[in-house]
Amino acid sequence: MGFYKEHYDVVIIGGSLAGMSAALQLQSKGVSSILVLEKGNFPGGQVAGYTRNGFDAEVVPPKPIFWGTEKEPSAIGRFFHDMGLNVDLRPFSERCRVVLPDFDIDVTLHAGYERAAREINAAVPGTYDGVIGLMNLCRQVYDSMAALSVNWPGKVQLMLKHPDFVKTAGYSAAEIIATFHLPQKAIDILSARWVYMGYALDTTPFTEYALWMAEYFAENRFCGEPLAGLALKMQKKAEANGAQVEFCQEAEKILVKNGSVFGVRTAHGDEIHCDYVISTTYPDKVFTQMVEPLSEVPQTAVKSVNSQKLSAAPISVVMMIDGTPEENGVRNYFTFFSDSLEEDDVEQPLSDTEMEHILADSEAPPADMPAKGCPTNYNCISAVCLNYANPKAVPDGYTRLSLTALAPVTAFQNIADESYPDIKRHLADGLIAAYINTSGVDFRPWIVEIEITTPVTISRRIGTWKGGIYGHVPAMEHHAAVRLWTKGEEQFIKGLAFTGIYGASCDDAGMQIPGGMEAAGYVLNDLERKKDTVNSTQKPETANSQEKTAVTNSTKDKKETSSAQEKATTNSKQRKEATQNGKQN
Ligand SMILES: Cc1cc2nc3c(=O)[nH]c(=O)nc-3n(C[C@H](O)[C@H](O)[C@H](O)COP(=O)(O)OP(=O)(O)OC[C@H]3O[C@@H](n4cnc5c(N)ncnc54)[C@H](O)[C@@H]3O)c2cc1C
């Protein structure tokens, strides 16, 4: 057992971007006794790649991390700066090309709200005012959410300072977009990402739509180093600051007594004691499998996760292709392409039986198979070509292309082991054929390396719940603003915090780093509260003594960085009234 210390302040489960961010954030506020347990052999989680036959393969998220610009760095940009971590960030303006042949749409959009609005206007004349109005509204809501994540004011201040947020919070994305009277074609262009995700705009809260759109079309920089390298850099920094980071160590159980966390047990049987656990693992898994004993999990916690629908899981093909992108017919960094935007297709995923039937068809699809033929429940496919964002990351004369379609998390649950390899090949064939059908160049003979990822891969490698990668589907009843309000109240087990999608102020993509920071914020606030309680029971002369720890000082100084507990004590009646008023307005 000498491998571990007797006790840690915080054990972090998962050495991913979120886990490392949490460790660094805690350290920056004076918490030094931290253990990070990672079940894999490298940091980074989903973004950790690997090298095969000399070629790097890693997930390149189509929505890059939001660093902001040099002049106006985002919260993440400032966090890395404050942590003393230099990142190779470079300007990059292309956002996405949207190709919808059946709708006569082929438009490439760039960063900057005005520029994107002009580009949509060029494709659909007369829409500039509406699109820029929508984008500016998204930005207002985004800024309000950022401010509210620091301090949730009283009802009057909320209405005065955040009128756009209040007015739109009770409505779906479809309802707010409709107020701009845009032609359907412009709405389709603006909807591609949501169709890809399988989210219907009439059930997606406008607040969550706004968070994503405002960030996606803001000026940003692209990370010129692999995200796995970034995670490694964060790990080294956390270790230099005193954290213990251990690989190939799976936390199997989270130990709880009388409603409070007191440690974890690894798959090797080591019992490690701590005051707090930060989990990058979904609450779905923690509350149903990891907490020991399960009787310590409140029914409300199980109900809470059960009431939310899991978002999609990816079927991805990552390829290294001989020849330049131009030679291979790949013209953009990120392309959404689809042959349909029917809402029915989005809202009614294929049943398991239908999915099984399609997957069981082992014949390779024809080259002209439309995107719809790809056996997922969604029509939209995303293609990311790393060469355009970061040419240095790809060997000269090669193309790095990844294609992803999203499937329901249930898609693979009935697949027999023996048919799985064939199904993977079939899926990859379908994705590639659909892309070639759009791009017009058959690069198949020139593929030199290929990796196919399914929800099964993700689930096995990372342990994400059912292979999902985006947490839960945004829904009005689990509104981001409500999550922000009630975050403190939703600490079902004392001392246990979650990162990722459960970070309330984050949308469903790009949540890794802010999610880690928020989970650290929960721990820091709780430490502060405990300290305050101790101080208030001490005599006045000792309350201000020199013995105050670094934790107390630094967390007090930076109280505004995360006020989840403060928000938790805000009168919930007041909050509900505010939303209702927003809806009435
Ligand atoms: C194809 C694809 C496309 C994507 N596109 C985007 C995009 O455009 N934009 C975007 O922002 N995101 C995108 N994502 C999702 C993004 O990669 C994830 O959101 C992100 O990696 C989640 O980061 P995380 O730090 O929260 O945890 P993860 O990356 O999920 O890592 C969790 C870590 O915890 C470890 N772990 C799990 N259980 C245990 C345990 N019991 N004990 C010890 N360790 C454990 C895992 O090994 C892993 O290292 C995409 C993902 C994929 C696969």
PDBQT file of the ligand as one rigid body, heavy atoms in Angstrom, charges set to zero:
ROOT
HETATM    1  C1  LIG A 601     -15.459  11.556 -32.558  1.00  0.00    +0.000 C 
HETATM    2  C2  LIG A 601     -15.545  12.562 -31.465  1.00  0.00    +0.000 A 
HETATM    3  C3  LIG A 601     -15.848  13.874 -31.789  1.00  0.00    +0.000 A 
HETATM    4  C4  LIG A 601     -15.909  14.840 -30.792  1.00  0.00    +0.000 A 
HETATM    5  N1  LIG A 601     -16.172  16.137 -31.113  1.00  0.00    +0.000 NA
HETATM    6  C5  LIG A 601     -16.098  17.106 -30.170  1.00  0.00    +0.000 A 
HETATM    7  C6  LIG A 601     -16.191  18.488 -30.502  1.00  0.00    +0.000 A 
HETATM    8  O1  LIG A 601     -16.358  18.863 -31.634  1.00  0.00    +0.000 OA
HETATM    9  N2  LIG A 601     -16.062  19.410 -29.516  1.00  0.00    +0.000 N 
HETATM   10  C7  LIG A 601     -15.861  19.016 -28.216  1.00  0.00    +0.000 A 
HETATM   11  O2  LIG A 601     -15.704  19.859 -27.368  1.00  0.00    +0.000 OA
HETATM   12  N3  LIG A 601     -15.822  17.719 -27.879  1.00  0.00    +0.000 NA
HETATM   13  C8  LIG A 601     -15.902  16.772 -28.815  1.00  0.00    +0.000 A 
HETATM   14  N4  LIG A 601     -15.803  15.448 -28.476  1.00  0.00    +0.000 N 
HETATM   15  C9  LIG A 601     -15.935  15.070 -27.073  1.00  0.00    +0.000 C 
HETATM   16  C10 LIG A 601     -14.707  15.363 -26.314  1.00  0.00    +0.000 C 
HETATM   17  O3  LIG A 601     -13.643  14.651 -26.811  1.00  0.00    +0.000 OA
HETATM   18  C11 LIG A 601     -15.048  15.003 -24.903  1.00  0.00    +0.000 C 
HETATM   19  O4  LIG A 601     -16.066  15.838 -24.477  1.00  0.00    +0.000 OA
HETATM   20  C12 LIG A 601     -13.914  15.198 -23.980  1.00  0.00    +0.000 C 
HETATM   21  O5  LIG A 601     -12.820  14.422 -24.335  1.00  0.00    +0.000 OA
HETATM   22  C13 LIG A 601     -14.372  14.865 -22.580  1.00  0.00    +0.000 C 
HETATM   23  O6  LIG A 601     -13.307  15.187 -21.780  1.00  0.00    +0.000 OA
HETATM   24  P1  LIG A 601     -13.261  14.830 -20.289  1.00  0.00    +0.000 P 
HETATM   25  O7  LIG A 601     -11.996  15.407 -19.814  1.00  0.00    +0.000 OA
HETATM   26  O8  LIG A 601     -14.501  15.280 -19.616  1.00  0.00    +0.000 OA
HETATM   27  O9  LIG A 601     -13.271  13.240 -20.161  1.00  0.00    +0.000 OA
HETATM   28  P2  LIG A 601     -12.854  12.059 -21.142  1.00  0.00    +0.000 P 
HETATM   29  O10 LIG A 601     -12.053  12.528 -22.292  1.00  0.00    +0.000 OA
HETATM   30  O11 LIG A 601     -14.082  11.278 -21.410  1.00  0.00    +0.000 OA
HETATM   31  O12 LIG A 601     -11.894  11.240 -20.217  1.00  0.00    +0.000 OA
HETATM   32  C14 LIG A 601     -12.287  10.540 -19.070  1.00  0.00    +0.000 C 
HETATM   33  C15 LIG A 601     -11.035   9.905 -18.495  1.00  0.00    +0.000 C 
HETATM   34  O13 LIG A 601     -11.333   9.224 -17.323  1.00  0.00    +0.000 OA
HETATM   35  C16 LIG A 601     -10.715   7.947 -17.370  1.00  0.00    +0.000 C 
HETATM   36  N5  LIG A 601     -11.531   7.061 -16.542  1.00  0.00    +0.000 N 
HETATM   37  C17 LIG A 601     -12.829   6.716 -16.761  1.00  0.00    +0.000 A 
HETATM   38  N6  LIG A 601     -13.268   5.934 -15.762  1.00  0.00    +0.000 NA
HETATM   39  C18 LIG A 601     -12.230   5.798 -14.901  1.00  0.00    +0.000 A 
HETATM   40  C19 LIG A 601     -12.070   5.098 -13.669  1.00  0.00    +0.000 A 
HETATM   41  N7  LIG A 601     -13.077   4.400 -13.113  1.00  0.00    +0.000 N 
HETATM   42  N8  LIG A 601     -10.868   5.163 -13.049  1.00  0.00    +0.000 NA
HETATM   43  C20 LIG A 601      -9.839   5.863 -13.588  1.00  0.00    +0.000 A 
HETATM   44  N9  LIG A 601      -9.946   6.537 -14.751  1.00  0.00    +0.000 NA
HETATM   45  C21 LIG A 601     -11.130   6.509 -15.391  1.00  0.00    +0.000 A 
HETATM   46  C22 LIG A 601     -10.687   7.572 -18.816  1.00  0.00    +0.000 C 
HETATM   47  O14 LIG A 601      -9.700   6.601 -19.117  1.00  0.00    +0.000 OA
HETATM   48  C23 LIG A 601     -10.381   8.921 -19.449  1.00  0.00    +0.000 C 
HETATM   49  O15 LIG A 601      -9.006   9.186 -19.514  1.00  0.00    +0.000 OA
HETATM   50  C24 LIG A 601     -15.702  14.475 -29.448  1.00  0.00    +0.000 A 
HETATM   51  C25 LIG A 601     -15.392  13.146 -29.110  1.00  0.00    +0.000 A 
HETATM   52  C26 LIG A 601     -15.297  12.197 -30.101  1.00  0.00    +0.000 A 
HETATM   53  C27 LIG A 601     -14.935  10.797 -29.708  1.00  0.00    +0.000 C 
ENDROOT
TORSDOF 0
